[in-house]
Amino acid sequence: MILLTKLDGMEFALNCDLIETVYENPDTTIHLTTGRIYIVKESMAEVIEKSIAYHRQIFSDMLKSNY
């Protein structure tokens, strides 16, 4: 899960495994595979960076537990 901020300032956690598309027009809009749409304050690059960091942590933890 990644932490993002809605336009009204409310912070929420999003399951980044459900992200289908992200675009800026000009607000960052996230479409999920479930059909839900979120508009957030973070830039598209920030959403991608947070998703990558989340997956790195998950896979790193998984590799550590196997050894």
PDB file of N, CA, C and O in Angstrom:
ATOM      1  N   MET A   1       0.849  -1.174   0.000  1.00  0.00           N
ATOM      2  CA  MET A   1       0.000   0.000   0.000  1.00  0.00           C
ATOM      3  C   MET A   1       0.900   1.245   0.000  1.00  0.00           C
ATOM      4  O   MET A   1       1.958   1.270   0.630  1.00  0.00           O
ATOM      5  N   ILE A   2       0.451   2.261  -0.717  1.00  0.00           N
ATOM      6  CA  ILE A   2       1.190   3.520  -0.743  1.00  0.00           C
ATOM      7  C   ILE A   2       0.292   4.621  -0.200  1.00  0.00           C
ATOM      8  O   ILE A   2      -0.926   4.581  -0.374  1.00  0.00           O
ATOM      9  N   LEU A   3       0.901   5.608   0.461  1.00  0.00           N
ATOM     10  CA  LEU A   3       0.148   6.725   1.014  1.00  0.00           C
ATOM     11  C   LEU A   3       0.073   7.845  -0.010  1.00  0.00           C
ATOM     12  O   LEU A   3       1.085   8.277  -0.561  1.00  0.00           O
ATOM     13  N   LEU A   4      -1.165   8.312  -0.257  1.00  0.00           N
ATOM     14  CA  LEU A   4      -1.410   9.398  -1.199  1.00  0.00           C
ATOM     15  C   LEU A   4      -2.338  10.413  -0.552  1.00  0.00           C
ATOM     16  O   LEU A   4      -2.901  10.159   0.513  1.00  0.00           O
ATOM     17  N   THR A   5      -2.497  11.566  -1.198  1.00  0.00           N
ATOM     18  CA  THR A   5      -3.319  12.641  -0.660  1.00  0.00           C
ATOM     19  C   THR A   5      -4.381  13.059  -1.664  1.00  0.00           C
ATOM     20  O   THR A   5      -4.066  13.417  -2.799  1.00  0.00           O
ATOM     21  N   LYS A   6      -5.640  13.013  -1.242  1.00  0.00           N
ATOM     22  CA  LYS A   6      -6.724  13.492  -2.096  1.00  0.00           C
ATOM     23  C   LYS A   6      -6.634  15.009  -2.209  1.00  0.00           C
ATOM     24  O   LYS A   6      -5.911  15.644  -1.442  1.00  0.00           O
ATOM     25  N   LEU A   7      -7.353  15.588  -3.149  1.00  0.00           N
ATOM     26  CA  LEU A   7      -7.301  17.032  -3.354  1.00  0.00           C
ATOM     27  C   LEU A   7      -7.805  17.813  -2.142  1.00  0.00           C
ATOM     28  O   LEU A   7      -7.413  18.963  -1.944  1.00  0.00           O
ATOM     29  N   ASP A   8      -8.677  17.198  -1.324  1.00  0.00           N
ATOM     30  CA  ASP A   8      -9.182  17.881  -0.129  1.00  0.00           C
ATOM     31  C   ASP A   8      -8.222  17.782   1.058  1.00  0.00           C
ATOM     32  O   ASP A   8      -8.527  18.257   2.152  1.00  0.00           O
ATOM     33  N   GLY A   9      -7.048  17.157   0.831  1.00  0.00           N
ATOM     34  CA  GLY A   9      -6.038  17.049   1.876  1.00  0.00           C
ATOM     35  C   GLY A   9      -6.085  15.767   2.677  1.00  0.00           C
ATOM     36  O   GLY A   9      -5.204  15.525   3.502  1.00  0.00           O
ATOM     37  N   MET A  10      -7.091  14.940   2.454  1.00  0.00           N
ATOM     38  CA  MET A  10      -7.208  13.691   3.200  1.00  0.00           C
ATOM     39  C   MET A  10      -6.203  12.667   2.668  1.00  0.00           C
ATOM     40  O   MET A  10      -6.141  12.397   1.469  1.00  0.00           O
ATOM     41  N   GLU A  11      -5.414  12.102   3.597  1.00  0.00           N
ATOM     42  CA  GLU A  11      -4.437  11.093   3.232  1.00  0.00           C
ATOM     43  C   GLU A  11      -5.096   9.722   3.265  1.00  0.00           C
ATOM     44  O   GLU A  11      -5.930   9.452   4.129  1.00  0.00           O
ATOM     45  N   PHE A  12      -4.728   8.858   2.330  1.00  0.00           N
ATOM     46  CA  PHE A  12      -5.282   7.511   2.289  1.00  0.00           C
ATOM     47  C   PHE A  12      -4.242   6.542   1.749  1.00  0.00           C
ATOM     48  O   PHE A  12      -3.273   6.944   1.104  1.00  0.00           O
ATOM     49  N   ALA A  13      -4.456   5.270   2.019  1.00  0.00           N
ATOM     50  CA  ALA A  13      -3.564   4.215   1.538  1.00  0.00           C
ATOM     51  C   ALA A  13      -4.217   3.550   0.335  1.00  0.00           C
ATOM     52  O   ALA A  13      -5.402   3.217   0.358  1.00  0.00           O
ATOM     53  N   LEU A  14      -3.427   3.364  -0.715  1.00  0.00           N
ATOM     54  CA  LEU A  14      -3.925   2.771  -1.952  1.00  0.00           C
ATOM     55  C   LEU A  14      -3.151   1.492  -2.250  1.00  0.00           C
ATOM     56  O   LEU A  14      -1.924   1.466  -2.156  1.00  0.00           O
ATOM     57  N   ASN A  15      -3.860   0.451  -2.602  1.00  0.00           N
ATOM     58  CA  ASN A  15      -3.219  -0.801  -3.016  1.00  0.00           C
ATOM     59  C   ASN A  15      -2.682  -0.578  -4.426  1.00  0.00           C
ATOM     60  O   ASN A  15      -3.439  -0.613  -5.397  1.00  0.00           O
ATOM     61  N   CYS A  16      -1.386  -0.351  -4.535  1.00  0.00           N
ATOM     62  CA  CYS A  16      -0.797  -0.003  -5.831  1.00  0.00           C
ATOM     63  C   CYS A  16      -0.787  -1.172  -6.806  1.00  0.00           C
ATOM     64  O   CYS A  16      -0.520  -0.972  -7.991  1.00  0.00           O
ATOM     65  N   ASP A  17      -1.071  -2.386  -6.344  1.00  0.00           N
ATOM     66  CA  ASP A  17      -1.169  -3.520  -7.256  1.00  0.00           C
ATOM     67  C   ASP A  17      -2.424  -3.431  -8.127  1.00  0.00           C
ATOM     68  O   ASP A  17      -2.534  -4.144  -9.125  1.00  0.00           O
ATOM     69  N   LEU A  18      -3.357  -2.572  -7.762  1.00  0.00           N
ATOM     70  CA  LEU A  18      -4.601  -2.426  -8.524  1.00  0.00           C
ATOM     71  C   LEU A  18      -4.549  -1.289  -9.540  1.00  0.00           C
ATOM     72  O   LEU A  18      -5.524  -1.062 -10.257  1.00  0.00           O
ATOM     73  N   ILE A  19      -3.423  -0.566  -9.613  1.00  0.00           N
ATOM     74  CA  ILE A  19      -3.324   0.562 -10.539  1.00  0.00           C
ATOM     75  C   ILE A  19      -3.251   0.041 -11.967  1.00  0.00           C
ATOM     76  O   ILE A  19      -2.426  -0.811 -12.298  1.00  0.00           O
ATOM     77  N   GLU A  20      -4.133   0.576 -12.804  1.00  0.00           N
ATOM     78  CA  GLU A  20      -4.127   0.235 -14.225  1.00  0.00           C
ATOM     79  C   GLU A  20      -3.454   1.346 -15.024  1.00  0.00           C
ATOM     80  O   GLU A  20      -2.574   1.076 -15.840  1.00  0.00           O
ATOM     81  N   THR A  21      -3.868   2.607 -14.791  1.00  0.00           N
ATOM     82  CA  THR A  21      -3.247   3.741 -15.475  1.00  0.00           C
ATOM     83  C   THR A  21      -3.150   4.934 -14.544  1.00  0.00           C
ATOM     84  O   THR A  21      -3.946   5.095 -13.618  1.00  0.00           O
ATOM     85  N   VAL A  22      -2.148   5.772 -14.815  1.00  0.00           N
ATOM     86  CA  VAL A  22      -1.962   7.043 -14.098  1.00  0.00           C
ATOM     87  C   VAL A  22      -1.662   8.094 -15.151  1.00  0.00           C
ATOM     88  O   VAL A  22      -0.837   7.879 -16.038  1.00  0.00           O
ATOM     89  N   TYR A  23      -2.343   9.243 -15.047  1.00  0.00           N
ATOM     90  CA  TYR A  23      -2.017  10.336 -15.960  1.00  0.00           C
ATOM     91  C   TYR A  23      -2.242  11.677 -15.273  1.00  0.00           C
ATOM     92  O   TYR A  23      -2.926  11.761 -14.253  1.00  0.00           O
ATOM     93  N   GLU A  24      -1.657  12.721 -15.848  1.00  0.00           N
ATOM     94  CA  GLU A  24      -1.806  14.087 -15.333  1.00  0.00           C
ATOM     95  C   GLU A  24      -2.542  14.915 -16.378  1.00  0.00           C
ATOM     96  O   GLU A  24      -2.164  14.950 -17.549  1.00  0.00           O
ATOM     97  N   ASN A  25      -3.615  15.589 -15.922  1.00  0.00           N
ATOM     98  CA  ASN A  25      -4.402  16.368 -16.879  1.00  0.00           C
ATOM     99  C   ASN A  25      -5.188  17.490 -16.226  1.00  0.00           C
ATOM    100  O   ASN A  25      -6.408  17.419 -16.379  1.00  0.00           O
ATOM    101  N   PRO A  26      -4.734  18.470 -15.553  1.00  0.00           N
ATOM    102  CA  PRO A  26      -3.411  18.606 -14.956  1.00  0.00           C
ATOM    103  C   PRO A  26      -3.284  17.852 -13.641  1.00  0.00           C
ATOM    104  O   PRO A  26      -2.169  17.582 -13.195  1.00  0.00           O
ATOM    105  N   ASP A  27      -4.428  17.499 -12.996  1.00  0.00           N
ATOM    106  CA  ASP A  27      -4.355  16.741 -11.743  1.00  0.00           C
ATOM    107  C   ASP A  27      -3.997  15.288 -12.038  1.00  0.00           C
ATOM    108  O   ASP A  27      -4.334  14.756 -13.096  1.00  0.00           O
ATOM    109  N   THR A  28      -3.318  14.661 -11.099  1.00  0.00           N
ATOM    110  CA  THR A  28      -2.944  13.261 -11.257  1.00  0.00           C
ATOM    111  C   THR A  28      -4.175  12.394 -11.019  1.00  0.00           C
ATOM    112  O   THR A  28      -4.787  12.437  -9.951  1.00  0.00           O
ATOM    113  N   THR A  29      -4.523  11.611 -12.026  1.00  0.00           N
ATOM    114  CA  THR A  29      -5.700  10.750 -11.980  1.00  0.00           C
ATOM    115  C   THR A  29      -5.249   9.303 -12.064  1.00  0.00           C
ATOM    116  O   THR A  29      -4.478   8.930 -12.947  1.00  0.00           O
ATOM    117  N   ILE A  30      -5.742   8.490 -11.131  1.00  0.00           N
ATOM    118  CA  ILE A  30      -5.368   7.076 -11.057  1.00  0.00           C
ATOM    119  C   ILE A  30      -6.611   6.239 -11.332  1.00  0.00           C
ATOM    120  O   ILE A  30      -7.626   6.382 -10.651  1.00  0.00           O
ATOM    121  N   HIS A  31      -6.527   5.367 -12.328  1.00  0.00           N
ATOM    122  CA  HIS A  31      -7.591   4.419 -12.639  1.00  0.00           C
ATOM    123  C   HIS A  31      -7.159   3.055 -12.124  1.00  0.00           C
ATOM    124  O   HIS A  31      -6.051   2.596 -12.402  1.00  0.00           O
ATOM    125  N   LEU A  32      -8.046   2.412 -11.369  1.00  0.00           N
ATOM    126  CA  LEU A  32      -7.755   1.082 -10.842  1.00  0.00           C
ATOM    127  C   LEU A  32      -8.424   0.010 -11.693  1.00  0.00           C
ATOM    128  O   LEU A  32      -9.359   0.289 -12.444  1.00  0.00           O
ATOM    129  N   THR A  33      -7.937  -1.203 -11.566  1.00  0.00           N
ATOM    130  CA  THR A  33      -8.523  -2.328 -12.293  1.00  0.00           C
ATOM    131  C   THR A  33      -9.951  -2.604 -11.835  1.00  0.00           C
ATOM    132  O   THR A  33     -10.704  -3.280 -12.536  1.00  0.00           O
ATOM    133  N   THR A  34     -10.329  -2.093 -10.678  1.00  0.00           N
ATOM    134  CA  THR A  34     -11.679  -2.283 -10.139  1.00  0.00           C
ATOM    135  C   THR A  34     -12.686  -1.305 -10.737  1.00  0.00           C
ATOM    136  O   THR A  34     -13.890  -1.432 -10.518  1.00  0.00           O
ATOM    137  N   GLY A  35     -12.178  -0.314 -11.502  1.00  0.00           N
ATOM    138  CA  GLY A  35     -13.056   0.708 -12.071  1.00  0.00           C
ATOM    139  C   GLY A  35     -13.077   2.000 -11.267  1.00  0.00           C
ATOM    140  O   GLY A  35     -13.592   3.014 -11.737  1.00  0.00           O
ATOM    141  N   ARG A  36     -12.526   1.973 -10.066  1.00  0.00           N
ATOM    142  CA  ARG A  36     -12.476   3.178  -9.230  1.00  0.00           C
ATOM    143  C   ARG A  36     -11.468   4.164  -9.802  1.00  0.00           C
ATOM    144  O   ARG A  36     -10.492   3.776 -10.444  1.00  0.00           O
ATOM    145  N   ILE A  37     -11.719   5.445  -9.557  1.00  0.00           N
ATOM    146  CA  ILE A  37     -10.832   6.512 -10.015  1.00  0.00           C
ATOM    147  C   ILE A  37     -10.509   7.405  -8.821  1.00  0.00           C
ATOM    148  O   ILE A  37     -11.398   7.781  -8.056  1.00  0.00           O
ATOM    149  N   TYR A  38      -9.226   7.739  -8.671  1.00  0.00           N
ATOM    150  CA  TYR A  38      -8.783   8.641  -7.617  1.00  0.00           C
ATOM    151  C   TYR A  38      -8.026   9.803  -8.246  1.00  0.00           C
ATOM    152  O   TYR A  38      -7.232   9.612  -9.167  1.00  0.00           O
ATOM    153  N   ILE A  39      -8.277  11.007  -7.743  1.00  0.00           N
ATOM    154  CA  ILE A  39      -7.518  12.186  -8.147  1.00  0.00           C
ATOM    155  C   ILE A  39      -6.712  12.618  -6.931  1.00  0.00           C
ATOM    156  O   ILE A  39      -7.269  12.844  -5.857  1.00  0.00           O
ATOM    157  N   VAL A  40      -5.393  12.732  -7.104  1.00  0.00           N
ATOM    158  CA  VAL A  40      -4.500  12.966  -5.967  1.00  0.00           C
ATOM    159  C   VAL A  40      -3.599  14.171  -6.203  1.00  0.00           C
ATOM    160  O   VAL A  40      -3.414  14.621  -7.333  1.00  0.00           O
ATOM    161  N   LYS A  41      -3.039  14.684  -5.100  1.00  0.00           N
ATOM    162  CA  LYS A  41      -2.128  15.830  -5.156  1.00  0.00           C
ATOM    163  C   LYS A  41      -0.755  15.457  -5.690  1.00  0.00           C
ATOM    164  O   LYS A  41      -0.097  16.282  -6.324  1.00  0.00           O
ATOM    165  N   GLU A  42      -0.312  14.234  -5.446  1.00  0.00           N
ATOM    166  CA  GLU A  42       1.016  13.800  -5.866  1.00  0.00           C
ATOM    167  C   GLU A  42       1.107  13.784  -7.394  1.00  0.00           C
ATOM    168  O   GLU A  42       0.115  13.562  -8.088  1.00  0.00           O
ATOM    169  N   SER A  43       2.302  14.022  -7.895  1.00  0.00           N
ATOM    170  CA  SER A  43       2.517  13.965  -9.342  1.00  0.00           C
ATOM    171  C   SER A  43       2.519  12.509  -9.810  1.00  0.00           C
ATOM    172  O   SER A  43       2.624  11.586  -9.002  1.00  0.00           O
ATOM    173  N   MET A  44       2.402  12.323 -11.106  1.00  0.00           N
ATOM    174  CA  MET A  44       2.460  10.982 -11.670  1.00  0.00           C
ATOM    175  C   MET A  44       3.795  10.331 -11.327  1.00  0.00           C
ATOM    176  O   MET A  44       3.843   9.149 -10.986  1.00  0.00           O
ATOM    177  N   ALA A  45       4.880  11.100 -11.418  1.00  0.00           N
ATOM    178  CA  ALA A  45       6.213  10.570 -11.096  1.00  0.00           C
ATOM    179  C   ALA A  45       6.277  10.109  -9.638  1.00  0.00           C
ATOM    180  O   ALA A  45       6.877   9.074  -9.348  1.00  0.00           O
ATOM    181  N   GLU A  46       5.666  10.864  -8.715  1.00  0.00           N
ATOM    182  CA  GLU A  46       5.673  10.472  -7.302  1.00  0.00           C
ATOM    183  C   GLU A  46       4.899   9.181  -7.080  1.00  0.00           C
ATOM    184  O   GLU A  46       5.329   8.326  -6.306  1.00  0.00           O
ATOM    185  N   VAL A  47       3.762   9.029  -7.753  1.00  0.00           N
ATOM    186  CA  VAL A  47       2.971   7.798  -7.619  1.00  0.00           C
ATOM    187  C   VAL A  47       3.794   6.608  -8.106  1.00  0.00           C
ATOM    188  O   VAL A  47       3.802   5.553  -7.472  1.00  0.00           O
ATOM    189  N   ILE A  48       4.480   6.777  -9.227  1.00  0.00           N
ATOM    190  CA  ILE A  48       5.312   5.703  -9.768  1.00  0.00           C
ATOM    191  C   ILE A  48       6.464   5.395  -8.814  1.00  0.00           C
ATOM    192  O   ILE A  48       6.754   4.226  -8.557  1.00  0.00           O
ATOM    193  N   GLU A  49       7.122   6.425  -8.288  1.00  0.00           N
ATOM    194  CA  GLU A  49       8.233   6.224  -7.345  1.00  0.00           C
ATOM    195  C   GLU A  49       7.773   5.486  -6.101  1.00  0.00           C
ATOM    196  O   GLU A  49       8.458   4.578  -5.631  1.00  0.00           O
ATOM    197  N   LYS A  50       6.615   5.868  -5.559  1.00  0.00           N
ATOM    198  CA  LYS A  50       6.092   5.209  -4.363  1.00  0.00           C
ATOM    199  C   LYS A  50       5.745   3.744  -4.650  1.00  0.00           C
ATOM    200  O   LYS A  50       5.977   2.875  -3.809  1.00  0.00           O
ATOM    201  N   SER A  51       5.202   3.476  -5.812  1.00  0.00           N
ATOM    202  CA  SER A  51       4.861   2.104  -6.192  1.00  0.00           C
ATOM    203  C   SER A  51       6.116   1.245  -6.330  1.00  0.00           C
ATOM    204  O   SER A  51       6.148   0.104  -5.868  1.00  0.00           O
ATOM    205  N   ILE A  52       7.143   1.795  -6.964  1.00  0.00           N
ATOM    206  CA  ILE A  52       8.404   1.075  -7.119  1.00  0.00           C
ATOM    207  C   ILE A  52       9.031   0.804  -5.756  1.00  0.00           C
ATOM    208  O   ILE A  52       9.485  -0.310  -5.494  1.00  0.00           O
ATOM    209  N   ALA A  53       9.060   1.816  -4.885  1.00  0.00           N
ATOM    210  CA  ALA A  53       9.639   1.646  -3.547  1.00  0.00           C
ATOM    211  C   ALA A  53       8.885   0.577  -2.758  1.00  0.00           C
ATOM    212  O   ALA A  53       9.501  -0.228  -2.060  1.00  0.00           O
ATOM    213  N   TYR A  54       7.567   0.565  -2.866  1.00  0.00           N
ATOM    214  CA  TYR A  54       6.748  -0.440  -2.178  1.00  0.00           C
ATOM    215  C   TYR A  54       7.122  -1.842  -2.661  1.00  0.00           C
ATOM    216  O   TYR A  54       7.346  -2.739  -1.849  1.00  0.00           O
ATOM    217  N   HIS A  55       7.190  -2.030  -3.975  1.00  0.00           N
ATOM    218  CA  HIS A  55       7.500  -3.351  -4.510  1.00  0.00           C
ATOM    219  C   HIS A  55       8.937  -3.769  -4.193  1.00  0.00           C
ATOM    220  O   HIS A  55       9.194  -4.949  -3.956  1.00  0.00           O
ATOM    221  N   ARG A  56       9.855  -2.838  -4.185  1.00  0.00           N
ATOM    222  CA  ARG A  56      11.229  -3.170  -3.797  1.00  0.00           C
ATOM    223  C   ARG A  56      11.264  -3.691  -2.365  1.00  0.00           C
ATOM    224  O   ARG A  56      11.947  -4.671  -2.068  1.00  0.00           O
ATOM    225  N   GLN A  57      10.525  -3.027  -1.480  1.00  0.00           N
ATOM    226  CA  GLN A  57      10.498  -3.435  -0.080  1.00  0.00           C
ATOM    227  C   GLN A  57       9.882  -4.824   0.059  1.00  0.00           C
ATOM    228  O   GLN A  57      10.416  -5.668   0.779  1.00  0.00           O
ATOM    229  N   ILE A  58       8.781  -5.065  -0.611  1.00  0.00           N
ATOM    230  CA  ILE A  58       8.094  -6.354  -0.523  1.00  0.00           C
ATOM    231  C   ILE A  58       9.004  -7.478  -1.019  1.00  0.00           C
ATOM    232  O   ILE A  58       9.155  -8.499  -0.348  1.00  0.00           O
ATOM    233  N   PHE A  59       9.609  -7.289  -2.192  1.00  0.00           N
ATOM    234  CA  PHE A  59      10.457  -8.339  -2.754  1.00  0.00           C
ATOM    235  C   PHE A  59      11.739  -8.510  -1.959  1.00  0.00           C
ATOM    236  O   PHE A  59      12.245  -9.625  -1.839  1.00  0.00           O
ATOM    237  N   SER A  60      12.271  -7.430  -1.416  1.00  0.00           N
ATOM    238  CA  SER A  60      13.464  -7.516  -0.588  1.00  0.00           C
ATOM    239  C   SER A  60      13.171  -8.326   0.671  1.00  0.00           C
ATOM    240  O   SER A  60      13.954  -9.198   1.045  1.00  0.00           O
ATOM    241  N   ASP A  61      12.049  -8.042   1.324  1.00  0.00           N
ATOM    242  CA  ASP A  61      11.644  -8.785   2.515  1.00  0.00           C
ATOM    243  C   ASP A  61      11.427 -10.257   2.197  1.00  0.00           C
ATOM    244  O   ASP A  61      11.766 -11.124   3.002  1.00  0.00           O
ATOM    245  N   MET A  62      10.863 -10.545   1.026  1.00  0.00           N
ATOM    246  CA  MET A  62      10.604 -11.923   0.624  1.00  0.00           C
ATOM    247  C   MET A  62      11.920 -12.670   0.406  1.00  0.00           C
ATOM    248  O   MET A  62      12.055 -13.828   0.800  1.00  0.00           O
ATOM    249  N   LEU A  63      12.882 -12.007  -0.219  1.00  0.00           N
ATOM    250  CA  LEU A  63      14.169 -12.646  -0.461  1.00  0.00           C
ATOM    251  C   LEU A  63      14.916 -12.899   0.849  1.00  0.00           C
ATOM    252  O   LEU A  63      15.557 -13.938   1.003  1.00  0.00           O
ATOM    253  N   LYS A  64      14.839 -11.962   1.786  1.00  0.00           N
ATOM    254  CA  LYS A  64      15.502 -12.114   3.086  1.00  0.00           C
ATOM    255  C   LYS A  64      14.926 -13.297   3.860  1.00  0.00           C
ATOM    256  O   LYS A  64      15.665 -14.024   4.524  1.00  0.00           O
ATOM    257  N   SER A  65      13.619 -13.492   3.776  1.00  0.00           N
ATOM    258  CA  SER A  65      12.990 -14.571   4.549  1.00  0.00           C
ATOM    259  C   SER A  65      13.304 -15.942   3.958  1.00  0.00           C
ATOM    260  O   SER A  65      13.140 -16.949   4.646  1.00  0.00           O
ATOM    261  N   ASN A  66      13.746 -16.008   2.720  1.00  0.00           N
ATOM    262  CA  ASN A  66      14.065 -17.288   2.084  1.00  0.00           C
ATOM    263  C   ASN A  66      15.483 -17.747   2.404  1.00  0.00           C
ATOM    264  O   ASN A  66      15.838 -18.882   2.089  1.00  0.00           O
ATOM    265  N   TYR A  67      16.298 -16.904   3.016  1.00  0.00           N
ATOM    266  CA  TYR A  67      17.687 -17.254   3.290  1.00  0.00           C
ATOM    267  C   TYR A  67      17.962 -17.333   4.763  1.00  0.00           C
ATOM    268  O   TYR A  67      19.089 -17.618   5.166  1.00  0.00           O
TER     269      TYR A  67
END
